Amino acid sequence: MIERAQITGLVLAGGLGRRMSEDGEGIDKGLQPFRGRPMVAHVIERFAPQVGPLLINANRHLEDYRAFGHPVVIDAIEGFAGPLAGLHAGMRAATTAYLATAPCDSPFLPPDLVARLADAVARTGAPLAVARTGGQPHPVFMLAQRALLPGLEAFLAAGRRKIDAWYGPLGAAEVDFADEAAFRNINTRDELRDYESR
């Protein structure tokens, strides 16, 4: 059994958010207002009770993210290199044996996400577990051993960035969740307005 205190949570908020911005230049999705609060606040509210320490990976508006009361870690790899760069930064900063991730634009994430991923890792001996709905993996909802850091560093140093190409060969456990809506992410202004009114 993996205890909650052994798991650092990492909210991934380091992307460019190009699809959310009207000019295509990018916008900080986690800080966009959603139902009266920044979107990342909803994620933190659901995610923080599931983990021990919590970190936020961000590359802009660092003081705004620090205002949520958790340490902020920035990518060591320049150029907004994607979720693996955020995972890398989180693994470098964490002191626990495991790291769980959730993106800043998924405010409906399940309250049992981390517990079920941790159970799969403990039960199977896999080095990481990934959420899945309807046969579709959601690798940004992951729990991974921090011991995977050297391999991740080598992968990134080779110029590789695709998250599924990194975790695929590692023998991940995939955990089925019934509620696909819990894993929906809000990528565009239209989606933001749509979910705001639901």
N, C-alpha and C positions, 0 to 999 in steps of 0.2 A: 504494500500500500504506500502511495506517495502522499505525504502530508502537504496541506496547503502551504505551510511555512517553507517548504522546500521549493516552491514555485514562485519565480518572479514573473509578474505580468508586464507585458510590453504593448502599449498602444501605438500602432503604426500611424504616424501623422506627418511623415516626411516627404510625401509625394508632391508633385507639381500641381495636380488638380486641373489639368488643361481642359477637360470636358466640362468642368463646372464654370469656367470663366467664359465671358461673352467674347473676349478678344482672342481666345486661344492661348494666351500667355501664361495662364495658370492662376489658381486661387487656392488659398489655404482652406481646404474643405472642412477640417475639424473645427474651425472657428466660425463657420457659417451658422446663422441663427436657425434653430429648428425647434418648434414648439416652445418658444420662449427662452431657450438656452442655446449656447454653442453645441453643435452636434457632438463634439467630443465629450461634453459633460454627460450626455446620455450613455455613451460607451463606458466611461469611467464608473458611472453609477452602477451599471450592471456587472462590469468586469472586476472591479476592485474587491468586492466581497469574495470572489472566487480564488484569489491568489494571496500570497504573502506581500512582499514589497511590490510596488508598482512603479514602472518607468514610462515615460512618454518619449517616443522618438520623433523629433521635429527638426526641421532645417531652416525655418523662418519663424518670425514672431515668437522668439523663445521666451520672452518675459510673459507674454500672454499665456503660454502653456504652463510656465512655472507657477502662475497664479492659481492653478488647480491643486497645488500643494504636493506635487510629486516631482522627483528629479527628471530633468529633461536631458536626453542624450542625442547628439547629432551624428550624422553619418561620418565615418572616417574616410569613406570613398566619396569623392566629389562628383557633382553632376547629377544629383537626384537619381541615383542608380537603382531605385526600386526597393521592394520589400525585403529583398535579401540584404541590401545594405543596411536597412533598419534592423533586421534580425542580428546582423553582425555587430552593430553598435550596441544593441541590447545585451548580447552574449558577453561582449567585452566589459560591460559595466556591471552586470549581475554578479552576485556572490552566491547564489543558490545553485543547486544541482540541475534545476530545470527552468525553462523559460516558456511561457505561454504567450501567444500573440493574438491580437484582435485589431482590425483596422478602425480608424477614427470615423469612417463613414458608414458604419453598420450599427445603428443605434438600437436594433432589436435583438441583439445576440442572446443566445439562450442562457438562462441562469445556471444551468448544469453543464455548460460547455467544458470548463476546465476539469471538473470532476470526472466526466466521462472520458475525456482524452487521457487523463492520468490513469484511470482504471485500465484503459486499453494498453498503455505502455507497461504498467505493472504486470498485467495478465499475460501479455505476449512476449515481453522482453525486448520489444522493438525500441529503437533509439528515439523515435518520434511518432506522434500520432497526428492525424489530420481529419478534420470534420468532412462529412460527405452527405449530400442530399440527392436522392434520385439517381444515384450512380455518378454524380458530379462532385469531385473533390473540391474543397475550399481551402487551399493550402495556407492562406493568410490567417486562418483559424487553426493554429498549430500548437502542440506542446512538444518540446524537443529537449534532449539532454544538452547541457551546456558543454559537455565534452566533445560535441560535434564542431566546436569552434575552429580547431586547426584545419579540418577538412573544408569548412566553409571559407576560411581565409584563402586556402589554396585555390578553390573554385573561383572566387572573386578575383584573385590575383591573375588568373588566366584570362580575365576579361569576360567571364561568363556571368550572366545576370538572371536567367530564367529560373524561377523558383521550383518548377516541377522537374527541370533537368537536374537540379541539385538534390532534391529529396528522393526522387524516383529510385535511384540505385541503392538507397539506404535501407530499404525494407520497412517502410512506414506502415503502421497500423492505420486503417481508415475506419472511422466511426460514423455509423449511419444515424442521422437525425431526421425525424419525420417532418418537421416544420421548415419548409424551404424559405418561408417569409422571414424567419429569424436571421437568415444569412444574407438578406438583401442589402446591397450597399447603394448609397445615394450618390450618383456620379454627376448628375446634370441639374441645372436650375429647374427644369421641368419636373424631374423626379422629386426634387426638394419641395416644390409646390404641391405636387400630387400627394406625397406622404404627409405633408403638413395638414392637409384637409381631411385625411382619412380618420 
